Amino acid sequence: MTAESLSDIRRRNFMLLLAEWVAMQAVRGVSLRSGLENTFAAQLQVHPNTLSQWKKHRPIGKRSARHIEQRCGKPVGWLDQDHASTDAETDEAQVVEMVRELWRRGDPAARERLVAALRELQGSAVTPTPLRKRAPMSKPRQN
């Protein structure tokens, strides 16, 4: 395994951890509008700029990888294994189920927080557009 491929694997797995954390916060009803990445950085006990650099281009070294694993409750070496290809379907199913559960609760504020969090993870710097408002159901005519 080359250093470059290990770096890519660690970055992908780091992004999986971030997405998992965001989904769990949304399901718990935690407000995600203020400082989503700062809060995750605080959990990891790293500077927010470091977290941002790991997402984009900075390699995650061995010491940092072990630190991230420890702070996220993962076993040693977890970041070094390619979970994106081996566990992708399971992880995706879990995230989809969490989102579905939150969405089906019908809480408009929770739905807005979820959409905002997902857009923030996508790197959207624009203000999120509000969700489509559903037209009220028309009542059947009575003759």
C-alpha positions as CSV (number, residue, x, y, z in Angstrom):
1,M,0.0,0.0,0.0
2,T,1.5,3.4,-1.0
3,A,1.5,6.4,1.4
4,E,-0.8,8.2,-1.1
5,S,-3.4,5.4,-1.1
6,L,-3.3,5.2,2.8
7,S,-3.8,8.9,2.9
8,D,-6.8,8.6,0.6
9,I,-8.3,5.8,2.7
10,R,-7.9,7.7,5.9
11,R,-9.5,10.8,4.4
12,R,-12.5,8.8,3.1
13,N,-12.9,7.1,6.5
14,F,-12.6,10.4,8.2
15,M,-15.4,11.7,6.1
16,L,-17.5,8.7,7.0
17,L,-16.9,9.5,10.7
18,L,-17.9,13.1,10.1
19,A,-21.1,12.1,8.2
20,E,-22.0,9.5,10.9
21,W,-21.5,12.1,13.7
22,V,-23.6,14.7,11.8
23,A,-26.4,12.2,11.3
24,M,-26.4,11.2,14.9
25,Q,-26.6,14.8,16.0
26,A,-29.5,15.4,13.7
27,V,-31.4,12.4,14.9
28,R,-30.8,13.5,18.5
29,G,-32.3,16.9,17.6
30,V,-29.1,18.9,18.3
31,S,-29.1,22.2,16.5
32,L,-26.6,21.9,13.7
33,R,-26.8,25.5,12.4
34,S,-24.1,26.9,14.6
35,G,-20.6,25.6,14.3
36,L,-21.1,22.0,13.0
37,E,-17.5,21.4,12.2
38,N,-16.3,23.4,15.2
39,T,-18.3,21.1,17.5
40,F,-16.8,18.0,15.8
41,A,-13.3,19.5,16.1
42,A,-13.9,20.0,19.8
43,Q,-14.9,16.4,20.2
44,L,-11.7,15.4,18.4
45,Q,-9.8,17.9,20.5
46,V,-8.2,19.5,17.3
47,H,-8.3,23.0,16.0
48,P,-11.2,23.6,13.5
49,N,-8.7,24.6,10.8
50,T,-7.0,21.2,11.1
51,L,-10.3,19.5,10.7
52,S,-11.0,21.6,7.6
53,Q,-7.6,20.8,6.1
54,W,-8.1,17.0,6.7
55,K,-11.3,17.2,4.7
56,K,-9.6,18.9,1.8
57,H,-5.9,18.1,1.3
58,R,-3.8,17.6,4.5
59,P,-2.7,14.0,5.0
60,I,-3.9,12.4,8.2
61,G,-0.7,11.1,9.8
62,K,-0.4,8.0,11.9
63,R,-0.5,9.8,15.3
64,S,-3.5,11.9,14.2
65,A,-5.2,8.8,12.8
66,R,-4.8,7.0,16.2
67,H,-6.1,10.1,18.0
68,I,-9.2,10.4,15.8
69,E,-9.9,6.7,16.3
70,Q,-9.6,7.0,20.1
71,R,-11.8,10.1,20.2
72,C,-14.5,8.5,18.0
73,G,-14.4,5.1,19.9
74,K,-13.0,3.2,16.9
75,P,-10.4,0.4,17.3
76,V,-6.8,1.1,16.5
77,G,-6.2,0.9,12.8
78,W,-9.8,1.6,11.9
79,L,-9.0,4.6,9.7
80,D,-6.4,2.6,7.8
81,Q,-8.9,0.0,6.6
82,D,-11.0,0.7,3.5
83,H,-14.5,0.9,5.1
84,A,-15.9,2.9,2.1
85,S,-15.8,-0.2,-0.1
86,T,-16.3,-3.0,2.4
87,D,-19.0,-1.4,4.6
88,A,-20.4,1.2,2.3
89,E,-23.8,-0.5,1.8
90,T,-24.2,-1.1,5.6
91,D,-23.2,2.4,6.5
92,E,-25.4,3.9,3.8
93,A,-28.4,1.9,5.0
94,Q,-27.8,3.0,8.6
95,V,-27.5,6.7,7.6
96,V,-30.6,6.5,5.3
97,E,-32.6,4.8,8.2
98,M,-31.5,7.6,10.6
99,V,-32.5,10.3,8.1
100,R,-35.8,8.5,7.4
101,E,-36.6,8.2,11.1
102,L,-36.0,11.9,11.7
103,W,-37.9,12.9,8.6
104,R,-40.9,10.8,9.5
105,R,-41.2,12.4,12.9
106,G,-42.7,15.3,11.0
107,D,-41.0,18.0,13.0
108,P,-40.4,20.9,10.5
109,A,-37.6,22.4,12.5
110,A,-35.8,19.0,12.7
111,R,-36.2,18.6,8.9
112,E,-34.8,22.1,8.3
113,R,-31.8,21.3,10.6
114,L,-31.2,18.1,8.7
115,V,-31.2,19.7,5.3
116,A,-28.9,22.5,6.6
117,A,-26.5,20.0,8.0
118,L,-26.4,18.0,4.8
119,R,-25.9,21.1,2.7
120,E,-23.1,22.2,5.0
121,L,-21.4,18.8,4.6
122,Q,-21.6,19.2,0.8
123,G,-19.6,22.4,1.2
124,S,-22.4,24.7,0.1
125,A,-21.4,28.2,1.2
126,V,-24.8,29.6,0.1
127,T,-27.7,30.1,2.4
128,P,-29.8,27.0,2.2
129,T,-33.1,27.4,0.4
130,P,-36.1,26.5,2.5
131,L,-37.8,23.2,1.9
132,R,-40.7,23.1,-0.5
133,K,-43.9,23.9,1.2
134,R,-46.5,21.3,0.5
135,A,-49.8,22.5,-0.8
136,P,-52.7,21.8,1.6
137,M,-54.7,18.8,0.7
138,S,-58.0,19.8,-0.8
139,K,-61.1,18.5,0.9
140,P,-63.3,16.3,-1.3
141,R,-66.4,18.1,-2.5
142,Q,-69.6,17.2,-0.9
143,N,-72.7,17.4,-3.1
